[in-house]
Amino acid sequence: MSTLWHGRFDGPPSDDLMAYTVSLPYDRRLWRDDIAGSRAHARGLGRASLLDDDELQAVLDALTAVEGELGDATFEFVQTDEDIHTAVERRVTEIAGAAGAKLHTARSRNDQVATDLRLWCKRELRAVATRIVSLQQVLGERAEAADGAYLPGYTHLQRAQPVLLAHHLLAHGWALARDVDRLLATVARLDVSPLGAGALAGTSLPIDPAATARELGFAAVFENSLDAVSDRDFVAEALFDLAMVGIHLSRLGEEWVLWTTEEFGFARLDDAYATGSSMLPQKHNPDIAELARGQAGRLIGDLTGLLSTLKGLPLAYNRDLQGDKEPLFDAVDQVSLALAALSGMIATATFDTQRMAAAADTETLAATDLAEWLVLGGVPFREAHAVVGELVRRHIATGRSLRDLVAADDRLGPEAAELIAPGVGVARRTSPGGAGPAALGAQLERYHARLETDRARCAPR
């Protein structure tokens, strides 16, 4: 068994060592980026006269051939392929001969894998951000179609005040907008090429890292070779961003679990986005919403696992860093699946707006409006709060209608009692950014403008 490092050793590595250290089963998804990085590096070797024109062309042709084999799944991996980098170089050398054996000149797997992973993140994190915008679009479309529907807003999972359904849906959309911001900010920070840092200290050969950075489309090149090969801040940042997406999706999922119960009855899932039971024929389960809620823990685990790996590592590269890719790939995969499934689930669901309105028209949800009515008449808010609170207490204790109690109260009376009529409360939410119709139109305009901006920001570079 021949390895990239066999010259230093008297014998081959043990099967146990290879089984434990191999990363090919998961890092093979970096092959496109490894080919791209190898092309740029080969051209850099040509500019440095470390490959002559014929050798450079032979290597570039071999890389194209390997790219085709990996693309159509005809590439044959062998036992000595520890990782995708080894596999590509081995095959290039088989095709290009001695010229291929020069490809790794002035390069280490340390700067190579860091380059590959940054290229992958630039592309895939933008793709996740694009999927988030798609879910935001669904939320915006459902908000546009809500047509004045309203439901109770909740604090402590207790009914608080009526809010427009559109306003509630857009609340999730704005939270997701922050996720887009975070992902794109992470992409901007990681847009630095490590290629040319070597194993840790650079090289004595006349390479030009800035030129390869430009060719690969990086915005900048590394300043310090030790930092370049050891930096995985960008992976930790990406995992935090993805965990935060997962937390927002978990909150969204939790609401849909509640809304689709018979107890709430605010929404019903399309059959294509619900599951049944192997034993209970009546069941119509919100598994997508439940999985979105449950997978948040997995995403948090991906983040904390990597942070625990990074916390004690000395400079520069350590093999521990091989553990950066599995949590990152897992988080991207899980968030991408959740975004697609939730988008379909919400787009096809049916709202029971009558059930929502009936819950929102509960008399006690007008309590704040009654207090504010007194405030407009010059009553200090704390006093108004106590007056209405005492009436609510009597309503609960006696079972008498709150509207009747308000109408009979000398401080309030029949005019104030009209605030308890169905649909009145939600219309009184007039402050900018609030949950009523007066602010909704402007909010929708800003929301859709933001989506258009973010679509452009997420486009591949």
Long-range contacts (C-beta under 8 A, 24 or more apart in sequence): 1-79, 1-80, 2-80, 3-80, 3-82, 3-86, 4-82, 4-86, 4-89, 4-104, 4-109, 18-79, 18-82, 21-82, 21-319, 21-322, 22-82, 22-83, 23-82, 23-83, 23-322, 23-325, 24-77, 24-81, 24-82, 24-83, 24-84, 24-86, 24-87, 26-325, 26-326, 26-329, 27-83, 27-84, 27-113, 27-325, 28-84, 28-87, 29-120, 29-329, 30-84, 30-113, 30-116, 30-117, 30-120, 30-325, 31-67, 31-70, 31-84, 31-88, 32-67, 32-70, 33-115, 33-116, 33-117, 33-119, 33-120, 34-84, 34-85, 34-88, 34-112, 34-116, 35-63, 35-66, 35-67, 35-70, 35-88, 36-119, 36-216, 37-112, 37-115, 37-116, 37-119, 37-195, 37-216, 38-63, 38-88, 38-89, 38-92, 38-103, 39-63, 40-195, 40-212, 40-215, 40-216, 41-103, 41-106, 41-107, 41-112, 41-195, 41-212, 42-103, 43-212, 43-215, 44-106, 44-196, 44-207, 44-208, 44-211, 44-212, 44-215, 45-102, 45-103, 45-105, 45-106, 45-207, 47-208, 47-211, 48-106, 48-205, 48-206, 48-207, 48-208, 49-206, 50-102, 50-105, 50-106, 50-205, 50-206, 50-207, 51-99, 51-102, 51-105, 54-99, 55-96, 55-98, 55-99, 55-102, 56-99, 58-96, 58-97, 58-99, 58-100, 59-92, 59-96, 59-99, 59-100, 59-102, 59-103, 61-95, 61-96, 62-91, 62-92, 62-95, 62-96, 62-99, 62-100, 63-88, 63-92, 65-95, 66-91, 66-92, 66-95, 83-109, 83-113, 84-116, 85-109, 85-112, 85-113, 85-116, 105-205, 106-196, 106-198, 106-203, 106-205, 106-207, 107-195, 107-198, 108-197, 108-198, 108-199, 108-200, 108-229, 110-197, 110-198, 110-199, 110-200, 110-229, 110-316, 110-317, 111-194, 111-195, 111-196, 111-197, 111-198, 111-199, 111-225, 111-228, 111-229, 112-195, 114-194, 114-197, 114-228, 114-229, 114-231, 115-193, 115-194, 115-195, 115-216, 117-235, 117-324, 117-325, 117-328, 118-190, 118-191, 118-192, 118-193, 118-194, 118-218, 118-234, 119-216, 121-186, 121-187, 121-190, 121-234, 121-235, 121-238, 121-328, 122-187, 122-190, 122-191, 122-217, 122-461, 123-460, 124-332, 125-183, 125-184, 125-186, 125-187, 125-238, 125-241, 125-332, 126-183, 126-184, 126-187, 126-458, 126-459, 126-460, 126-461, 127-336, 128-183, 128-242, 128-245, 128-332, 128-335, 128-336, 128-339, 129-179, 129-180, 129-183, 129-184, 129-454, 129-457, 129-458, 130-455, 130-458, 130-459, 131-335, 131-336, 131-339, 131-340, 131-343, 132-176, 132-179, 132-180, 132-183, 132-245, 132-339, 133-180, 133-451, 133-454, 133-455, 133-458, 134-339, 134-343, 135-176, 135-339, 135-342, 135-343, 135-346, 136-173, 136-176, 136-177, 136-180, 136-451, 136-454, 137-451, 138-343, 138-346, 138-347, 139-169, 139-170, 139-172, 139-173, 139-176, 139-346, 140-169, 140-170, 140-173, 140-444, 140-447, 140-448, 140-451, 141-347, 142-166, 142-169, 142-346, 142-347, 143-167, 143-169, 143-170, 143-173, 143-444, 143-447, 144-444, 146-351, 146-353, 148-437, 149-351, 149-353, 149-356, 149-357, 150-356, 150-357, 150-360, 150-423, 150-426, 151-266, 151-356, 151-357, 151-359, 151-360, 152-356, 152-359, 152-360, 152-362, 152-365, 153-435, 159-359, 159-360, 159-362, 159-364, 159-365, 160-365, 161-365, 161-368, 161-425, 161-429, 161-435, 162-360, 162-361, 162-365, 162-425, 162-426, 162-429, 162-435, 163-360, 163-426, 163-429, 163-435, 164-426, 164-429, 164-435, 164-436, 164-437, 164-440, 165-351, 165-353, 165-356, 166-440, 166-444, 167-434, 167-435, 167-436, 167-440, 167-443, 168-435, 170-443, 170-444, 170-447, 172-248, 172-251, 172-252, 173-447, 174-447, 175-248, 175-251, 176-245, 176-248, 177-450, 177-454, 178-244, 179-241, 179-244, 179-245, 179-248, 180-454, 180-457, 180-458, 182-240, 182-241, 182-244, 183-238, 183-241, 183-245, 184-457, 184-458, 186-234, 186-237, 186-238, 186-241, 188-219, 189-233, 189-234, 189-237, 190-234, 190-237, 190-238, 191-218, 191-219, 191-220, 192-218, 192-219, 192-220, 192-221, 192-222, 192-228, 193-218, 193-220, 193-221, 193-222, 194-222, 194-228, 194-229, 194-231, 196-221, 196-222, 196-225, 197-222, 197-225, 197-226, 197-228, 197-229, 198-225, 198-229, 199-229, 199-316, 199-317, 200-225, 200-226, 200-229, 200-230, 200-315, 200-316, 200-317, 201-225, 201-226, 217-461, 225-316, 226-315, 226-316, 227-315, 227-316, 229-316, 229-317, 230-313, 230-315, 230-316, 230-317, 230-318, 230-321, 232-306, 232-310, 232-321, 232-324, 235-306, 235-324, 235-328, 236-303, 236-306, 236-307, 236-310, 238-328, 238-331, 239-299, 239-302, 239-303, 239-306, 239-327, 239-328, 239-331, 240-303, 242-299, 242-302, 242-303, 242-331, 242-332, 242-335, 243-296, 243-299, 243-300, 243-302, 243-303, 243-331, 245-299, 245-335, 245-339, 246-292, 246-295, 246-296, 246-298, 246-299, 246-300, 246-331, 246-334, 246-335, 246-338, 247-296, 247-299, 247-300, 249-292, 249-295, 249-296, 249-335, 249-338, 249-339, 249-342, 250-292, 250-293, 250-294, 250-295, 250-296, 252-289, 252-292, 252-342, 253-286, 253-288, 253-289, 253-290, 253-291, 253-292, 253-293, 253-342, 254-289, 254-293, 256-286, 256-289, 256-345, 256-346, 256-349, 257-286, 257-289, 257-290, 257-293, 260-284, 260-286, 260-289, 264-355, 264-359, 265-352, 265-355, 266-351, 266-352, 266-355, 266-356, 266-359, 267-349, 267-350, 267-351, 267-352, 268-349, 268-350, 268-352, 269-345, 269-348, 269-349, 270-345, 270-348, 270-349, 270-350, 272-344, 272-348, 273-341, 273-344, 273-345, 273-348, 273-349, 286-345, 288-338, 288-341, 288-342, 288-345, 289-342, 289-345, 291-338, 291-341, 292-338, 292-341, 292-342, 295-334, 295-338, 298-330, 298-334, 299-331, 299-334, 299-335, 301-327, 302-327, 302-328, 302-330, 302-331, 303-327, 303-331, 357-422, 357-423, 360-425, 360-426, 361-422, 361-423, 361-425, 363-395, 363-401, 363-402, 363-403, 363-420, 364-392, 364-395, 364-402, 365-425, 366-402, 366-419, 366-420, 366-424, 366-425, 367-392, 369-419, 369-424, 369-425, 369-428, 370-406, 370-412, 370-416, 370-419, 370-420, 373-412, 373-416, 373-419, 374-411, 374-412, 374-416, 379-411, 387-411, 387-412
